[in-house]
């Protein structure tokens, strides 16, 4: 047990040391911003394994061969909405959630048990015990227990953001896997917004925007790093102590 605990402490210390080394690399400087890279490499944006329905290939009519109108396009001059890998669309994030929960629990129990042993298979046991034991009141047990508990949750969240995302994959049924990242640095603080998910082309508005409520399997992350974030986090030793302390 002690050996496992020591290995856990050493591993946690190694991870914290790596994070500390990264933060020590820009002491006295502004935190660096992430270089532009393929958004398909973001967490959760790998090839989708969601089951796909089977779609038949669309039938082409010879009468449309020389027609200027494309039956698959909602506009005469083409569809400006994102539809292929590499296309860009705008995701409007407007989260306004609130939750109020309150639970109360009351429980009580009382029990009592009495027993005597004066005869056993016809034998009189009244003289078997010594004078300090009364066989007519051999045991007298009782217990009382009670429990009272209460809990409440009052949470309110409000986020209003807009971010541009890139189509990283087109699924066999036409749905789009999207991913986007936005970083803003103000003084010594970098704010980072990440979004990934799956969107239907039909849900994309004519202005090439989509609401976050229409993005399936959405993963939205809004955080930051820098001087203010460092102050708001507990020290490494305190985090390890809180993790390992069983009481």
BAPASE-759028 format. One record per residue (C-alpha): residue number from 1; x, y, z. Coordinates in Angstrom, 3 decimals. Layout:
<zalums>
zalum nr:NUM xx:X yy:Y zz:Z
...
</zalums>
This chain:
<zalums>
zalum nr:1 xx:0.000 yy:0.000 zz:0.000
zalum nr:2 xx:2.790 yy:2.403 zz:0.901
zalum nr:3 xx:4.610 yy:1.547 zz:-2.319
zalum nr:4 xx:1.523 yy:2.289 zz:-4.428
zalum nr:5 xx:0.981 yy:5.539 zz:-2.569
zalum nr:6 xx:4.590 yy:6.564 zz:-3.201
zalum nr:7 xx:4.269 yy:5.775 zz:-6.919
zalum nr:8 xx:1.077 yy:7.835 zz:-7.086
zalum nr:9 xx:2.752 yy:10.789 zz:-5.382
zalum nr:10 xx:5.786 yy:10.597 zz:-7.678
zalum nr:11 xx:3.571 yy:10.415 zz:-10.785
zalum nr:12 xx:1.465 yy:13.369 zz:-9.673
zalum nr:13 xx:4.593 yy:15.357 zz:-8.879
zalum nr:14 xx:6.019 yy:14.579 zz:-12.333
zalum nr:15 xx:2.875 yy:15.808 zz:-14.047
zalum nr:16 xx:2.824 yy:18.961 zz:-11.963
zalum nr:17 xx:6.504 yy:19.513 zz:-12.725
zalum nr:18 xx:5.787 yy:19.374 zz:-16.473
zalum nr:19 xx:3.020 yy:21.944 zz:-16.089
zalum nr:20 xx:5.226 yy:24.121 zz:-13.919
zalum nr:21 xx:8.065 yy:23.949 zz:-16.472
zalum nr:22 xx:5.714 yy:25.125 zz:-19.210
zalum nr:23 xx:4.557 yy:28.047 zz:-17.085
zalum nr:24 xx:8.097 yy:28.917 zz:-16.019
zalum nr:25 xx:9.089 yy:29.229 zz:-19.677
zalum nr:26 xx:7.207 yy:32.520 zz:-20.033
zalum nr:27 xx:7.836 yy:34.131 zz:-16.647
zalum nr:28 xx:7.957 yy:37.871 zz:-17.182
zalum nr:29 xx:6.274 yy:37.534 zz:-20.563
zalum nr:30 xx:2.733 yy:37.260 zz:-21.815
zalum nr:31 xx:1.427 yy:33.675 zz:-22.111
zalum nr:32 xx:1.987 yy:32.347 zz:-25.640
zalum nr:33 xx:-0.919 yy:31.702 zz:-27.966
zalum nr:34 xx:-1.468 yy:28.348 zz:-29.662
zalum nr:35 xx:-0.263 yy:28.200 zz:-33.278
zalum nr:36 xx:-2.822 yy:27.668 zz:-36.027
zalum nr:37 xx:-3.206 yy:23.960 zz:-36.694
zalum nr:38 xx:-5.630 yy:21.451 zz:-38.147
zalum nr:39 xx:-8.833 yy:21.666 zz:-36.070
zalum nr:40 xx:-9.428 yy:17.967 zz:-36.658
zalum nr:41 xx:-6.728 yy:17.382 zz:-34.046
zalum nr:42 xx:-8.790 yy:18.957 zz:-31.281
zalum nr:43 xx:-10.117 yy:16.683 zz:-28.564
zalum nr:44 xx:-13.215 yy:14.791 zz:-29.599
zalum nr:45 xx:-13.026 yy:15.541 zz:-33.320
zalum nr:46 xx:-11.629 yy:12.294 zz:-34.611
zalum nr:47 xx:-13.461 yy:10.144 zz:-37.173
zalum nr:48 xx:-17.006 yy:9.641 zz:-35.959
zalum nr:49 xx:-18.087 yy:6.107 zz:-35.027
zalum nr:50 xx:-21.784 yy:6.955 zz:-34.834
zalum nr:51 xx:-23.993 yy:4.435 zz:-36.703
zalum nr:52 xx:-25.105 yy:5.821 zz:-40.051
zalum nr:53 xx:-28.284 yy:5.014 zz:-41.987
zalum nr:54 xx:-28.010 yy:3.734 zz:-45.534
zalum nr:55 xx:-28.895 yy:6.309 zz:-48.158
zalum nr:56 xx:-29.559 yy:5.575 zz:-51.795
zalum nr:57 xx:-27.697 yy:7.598 zz:-54.386
zalum nr:58 xx:-29.798 yy:10.491 zz:-55.717
zalum nr:59 xx:-31.333 yy:9.898 zz:-59.103
zalum nr:60 xx:-30.304 yy:12.264 zz:-61.857
zalum nr:61 xx:-32.783 yy:13.332 zz:-64.482
zalum nr:62 xx:-31.559 yy:13.883 zz:-68.026
zalum nr:63 xx:-33.907 yy:16.845 zz:-68.305
zalum nr:64 xx:-31.676 yy:18.784 zz:-65.858
zalum nr:65 xx:-28.490 yy:18.238 zz:-67.813
zalum nr:66 xx:-28.703 yy:21.563 zz:-69.624
zalum nr:67 xx:-30.635 yy:23.399 zz:-66.890
zalum nr:68 xx:-29.182 yy:26.411 zz:-65.055
zalum nr:69 xx:-31.123 yy:25.446 zz:-61.929
zalum nr:70 xx:-29.560 yy:23.017 zz:-59.459
zalum nr:71 xx:-32.223 yy:21.030 zz:-57.628
zalum nr:72 xx:-29.896 yy:20.497 zz:-54.660
zalum nr:73 xx:-29.279 yy:24.224 zz:-54.140
zalum nr:74 xx:-31.792 yy:26.500 zz:-52.340
zalum nr:75 xx:-30.559 yy:29.558 zz:-54.236
zalum nr:76 xx:-30.101 yy:30.312 zz:-57.914
zalum nr:77 xx:-26.467 yy:31.378 zz:-57.559
zalum nr:78 xx:-25.411 yy:28.532 zz:-55.292
zalum nr:79 xx:-25.621 yy:27.660 zz:-51.596
zalum nr:80 xx:-23.310 yy:29.815 zz:-49.421
zalum nr:81 xx:-23.691 yy:27.524 zz:-46.436
zalum nr:82 xx:-20.927 yy:25.206 zz:-45.251
zalum nr:83 xx:-21.236 yy:21.746 zz:-46.768
zalum nr:84 xx:-17.731 yy:20.390 zz:-47.459
zalum nr:85 xx:-14.546 yy:19.746 zz:-45.530
zalum nr:86 xx:-12.709 yy:23.001 zz:-44.946
zalum nr:87 xx:-15.831 yy:25.181 zz:-45.146
zalum nr:88 xx:-16.410 yy:27.668 zz:-42.336
zalum nr:89 xx:-19.622 yy:28.332 zz:-40.430
zalum nr:90 xx:-20.473 yy:30.462 zz:-37.406
zalum nr:91 xx:-21.759 yy:28.926 zz:-34.174
zalum nr:92 xx:-23.830 yy:31.127 zz:-31.879
zalum nr:93 xx:-23.440 yy:30.024 zz:-28.263
zalum nr:94 xx:-26.149 yy:31.366 zz:-25.987
zalum nr:95 xx:-26.397 yy:29.343 zz:-22.786
zalum nr:96 xx:-28.774 yy:30.494 zz:-20.083
zalum nr:97 xx:-29.391 yy:27.635 zz:-17.654
zalum nr:98 xx:-30.678 yy:27.593 zz:-14.115
zalum nr:99 xx:-31.341 yy:24.735 zz:-11.713
zalum nr:100 xx:-32.849 yy:24.658 zz:-8.245
zalum nr:101 xx:-32.945 yy:21.430 zz:-6.262
zalum nr:102 xx:-33.750 yy:20.799 zz:-2.618
zalum nr:103 xx:-33.817 yy:17.440 zz:-0.839
zalum nr:104 xx:-34.633 yy:16.552 zz:2.773
zalum nr:105 xx:-34.259 yy:13.133 zz:4.382
zalum nr:106 xx:-35.438 yy:12.011 zz:7.826
zalum nr:107 xx:-35.077 yy:8.493 zz:9.145
zalum nr:108 xx:-35.363 yy:6.916 zz:12.589
zalum nr:109 xx:-35.452 yy:3.369 zz:13.969
zalum nr:110 xx:-35.760 yy:1.821 zz:17.417
zalum nr:111 xx:-35.442 yy:-1.889 zz:18.306
zalum nr:112 xx:-35.409 yy:-3.989 zz:21.471
zalum nr:113 xx:-34.642 yy:-7.679 zz:22.052
zalum nr:114 xx:-35.088 yy:-9.762 zz:25.255
zalum nr:115 xx:-34.250 yy:-13.459 zz:25.745
zalum nr:116 xx:-34.083 yy:-16.021 zz:28.546
zalum nr:117 xx:-32.646 yy:-19.531 zz:28.821
zalum nr:118 xx:-34.111 yy:-21.521 zz:31.735
zalum nr:119 xx:-34.737 yy:-24.901 zz:30.045
zalum nr:120 xx:-32.856 yy:-26.700 zz:27.270
zalum nr:121 xx:-34.165 yy:-30.053 zz:25.914
zalum nr:122 xx:-36.121 yy:-30.541 zz:29.119
zalum nr:123 xx:-33.158 yy:-29.868 zz:31.398
zalum nr:124 xx:-33.549 yy:-27.198 zz:34.056
zalum nr:125 xx:-30.753 yy:-24.683 zz:33.600
zalum nr:126 xx:-31.625 yy:-22.409 zz:36.508
zalum nr:127 xx:-28.818 yy:-23.941 zz:38.574
zalum nr:128 xx:-26.368 yy:-24.137 zz:35.667
zalum nr:129 xx:-25.415 yy:-20.454 zz:35.773
zalum nr:130 xx:-23.651 yy:-18.821 zz:38.674
zalum nr:131 xx:-25.366 yy:-16.442 zz:41.053
zalum nr:132 xx:-24.353 yy:-13.384 zz:38.998
zalum nr:133 xx:-26.365 yy:-14.487 zz:35.938
zalum nr:134 xx:-30.166 yy:-14.514 zz:35.871
zalum nr:135 xx:-31.267 yy:-17.134 zz:33.282
zalum nr:136 xx:-34.722 yy:-15.566 zz:33.051
zalum nr:137 xx:-33.184 yy:-12.389 zz:31.677
zalum nr:138 xx:-30.158 yy:-13.641 zz:29.833
zalum nr:139 xx:-30.006 yy:-10.860 zz:27.209
zalum nr:140 xx:-31.563 yy:-7.444 zz:26.940
zalum nr:141 xx:-30.580 yy:-5.614 zz:23.758
zalum nr:142 xx:-31.773 yy:-2.312 zz:22.374
zalum nr:143 xx:-30.728 yy:0.165 zz:19.709
zalum nr:144 xx:-31.793 yy:3.531 zz:18.433
zalum nr:145 xx:-30.709 yy:5.218 zz:15.218
zalum nr:146 xx:-31.698 yy:8.393 zz:13.470
zalum nr:147 xx:-30.677 yy:10.238 zz:10.341
zalum nr:148 xx:-31.394 yy:13.744 zz:9.191
zalum nr:149 xx:-30.046 yy:15.146 zz:5.963
zalum nr:150 xx:-30.758 yy:18.081 zz:3.720
zalum nr:151 xx:-29.217 yy:19.458 zz:0.555
zalum nr:152 xx:-29.909 yy:22.168 zz:-1.953
zalum nr:153 xx:-28.550 yy:23.307 zz:-5.315
zalum nr:154 xx:-29.069 yy:26.774 zz:-6.734
zalum nr:155 xx:-27.113 yy:27.257 zz:-9.947
zalum nr:156 xx:-27.336 yy:29.831 zz:-12.703
zalum nr:157 xx:-25.153 yy:29.910 zz:-15.813
zalum nr:158 xx:-25.137 yy:32.460 zz:-18.610
zalum nr:159 xx:-22.753 yy:32.399 zz:-21.589
zalum nr:160 xx:-23.152 yy:34.365 zz:-24.818
zalum nr:161 xx:-20.386 yy:33.829 zz:-27.394
zalum nr:162 xx:-19.865 yy:33.501 zz:-31.130
zalum nr:163 xx:-17.146 yy:31.391 zz:-32.720
zalum nr:164 xx:-16.284 yy:30.314 zz:-36.264
zalum nr:165 xx:-15.824 yy:26.570 zz:-36.800
zalum nr:166 xx:-14.445 yy:24.498 zz:-39.675
zalum nr:167 xx:-16.014 yy:21.389 zz:-41.182
zalum nr:168 xx:-13.517 yy:18.609 zz:-40.493
zalum nr:169 xx:-15.518 yy:15.630 zz:-41.743
zalum nr:170 xx:-18.627 yy:14.903 zz:-43.800
zalum nr:171 xx:-20.431 yy:11.807 zz:-42.542
zalum nr:172 xx:-22.045 yy:9.305 zz:-44.941
zalum nr:173 xx:-25.522 yy:10.682 zz:-44.172
zalum nr:174 xx:-24.419 yy:14.239 zz:-44.937
zalum nr:175 xx:-24.026 yy:15.491 zz:-41.374
zalum nr:176 xx:-21.008 yy:17.691 zz:-40.689
zalum nr:177 xx:-18.409 yy:17.218 zz:-37.970
zalum nr:178 xx:-17.285 yy:20.707 zz:-36.959
zalum nr:179 xx:-14.499 yy:22.019 zz:-34.751
zalum nr:180 xx:-13.360 yy:25.508 zz:-33.894
zalum nr:181 xx:-11.030 yy:27.321 zz:-31.547
zalum nr:182 xx:-10.725 yy:30.982 zz:-30.704
zalum nr:183 xx:-8.064 yy:32.621 zz:-28.551
zalum nr:184 xx:-8.011 yy:36.190 zz:-27.289
zalum nr:185 xx:-5.125 yy:37.631 zz:-25.307
zalum nr:186 xx:-5.671 yy:40.701 zz:-23.158
zalum nr:187 xx:-2.576 yy:41.857 zz:-21.251
zalum nr:188 xx:-1.317 yy:38.724 zz:-19.492
zalum nr:189 xx:-4.411 yy:36.558 zz:-19.822
zalum nr:190 xx:-5.365 yy:34.294 zz:-22.716
zalum nr:191 xx:-9.006 yy:33.317 zz:-23.098
zalum nr:192 xx:-9.671 yy:30.185 zz:-25.139
zalum nr:193 xx:-12.977 yy:28.983 zz:-26.589
zalum nr:194 xx:-13.304 yy:25.483 zz:-28.023
zalum nr:195 xx:-16.307 yy:23.882 zz:-29.691
zalum nr:196 xx:-16.753 yy:20.535 zz:-31.415
zalum nr:197 xx:-19.830 yy:18.601 zz:-32.464
zalum nr:198 xx:-21.999 yy:17.314 zz:-35.303
zalum nr:199 xx:-24.389 yy:19.550 zz:-37.259
zalum nr:200 xx:-27.052 yy:18.900 zz:-39.846
zalum nr:201 xx:-26.780 yy:20.942 zz:-43.053
zalum nr:202 xx:-30.535 yy:21.623 zz:-42.824
zalum nr:203 xx:-30.047 yy:23.402 zz:-39.489
zalum nr:204 xx:-27.536 yy:25.889 zz:-40.887
zalum nr:205 xx:-29.288 yy:29.203 zz:-41.551
zalum nr:206 xx:-29.053 yy:31.093 zz:-44.822
zalum nr:207 xx:-26.443 yy:33.421 zz:-43.274
zalum nr:208 xx:-24.239 yy:30.374 zz:-42.566
zalum nr:209 xx:-24.849 yy:30.380 zz:-38.792
zalum nr:210 xx:-26.114 yy:27.700 zz:-36.440
zalum nr:211 xx:-27.178 yy:27.743 zz:-32.794
zalum nr:212 xx:-25.300 yy:25.592 zz:-30.309
zalum nr:213 xx:-28.574 yy:23.868 zz:-29.380
zalum nr:214 xx:-28.635 yy:22.364 zz:-32.879
zalum nr:215 xx:-25.145 yy:20.874 zz:-32.590
zalum nr:216 xx:-25.249 yy:17.238 zz:-31.507
zalum nr:217 xx:-22.576 yy:15.836 zz:-29.198
zalum nr:218 xx:-21.480 yy:19.416 zz:-28.589
zalum nr:219 xx:-18.366 yy:19.955 zz:-26.504
zalum nr:220 xx:-17.989 yy:23.587 zz:-25.486
zalum nr:221 xx:-15.057 yy:24.744 zz:-23.392
zalum nr:222 xx:-14.376 yy:28.286 zz:-22.279
zalum nr:223 xx:-11.371 yy:28.939 zz:-20.081
zalum nr:224 xx:-8.048 yy:30.646 zz:-19.957
zalum nr:225 xx:-4.499 yy:30.739 zz:-18.764
zalum nr:226 xx:-2.298 yy:33.488 zz:-17.471
zalum nr:227 xx:-1.645 yy:35.479 zz:-14.315
zalum nr:228 xx:-5.251 yy:35.680 zz:-13.141
zalum nr:229 xx:-5.873 yy:31.976 zz:-13.721
zalum nr:230 xx:-2.712 yy:31.114 zz:-11.761
zalum nr:231 xx:-3.890 yy:33.099 zz:-8.743
zalum nr:232 xx:-7.308 yy:31.432 zz:-8.793
zalum nr:233 xx:-5.851 yy:27.926 zz:-8.716
zalum nr:234 xx:-4.635 yy:26.234 zz:-5.516
zalum nr:235 xx:-0.971 yy:25.366 zz:-5.177
zalum nr:236 xx:0.307 yy:22.009 zz:-6.406
zalum nr:237 xx:0.987 yy:20.730 zz:-2.903
zalum nr:238 xx:-2.524 yy:21.589 zz:-1.787
zalum nr:239 xx:-4.059 yy:19.805 zz:-4.793
zalum nr:240 xx:-2.037 yy:16.643 zz:-4.068
zalum nr:241 xx:-2.893 yy:16.822 zz:-0.380
zalum nr:242 xx:-6.624 yy:17.197 zz:-1.090
zalum nr:243 xx:-6.462 yy:14.267 zz:-3.529
zalum nr:244 xx:-4.673 yy:11.841 zz:-1.185
zalum nr:245 xx:-6.101 yy:12.877 zz:2.196
zalum nr:246 xx:-8.831 yy:10.334 zz:3.062
zalum nr:247 xx:-10.479 yy:12.437 zz:5.808
</zalums>
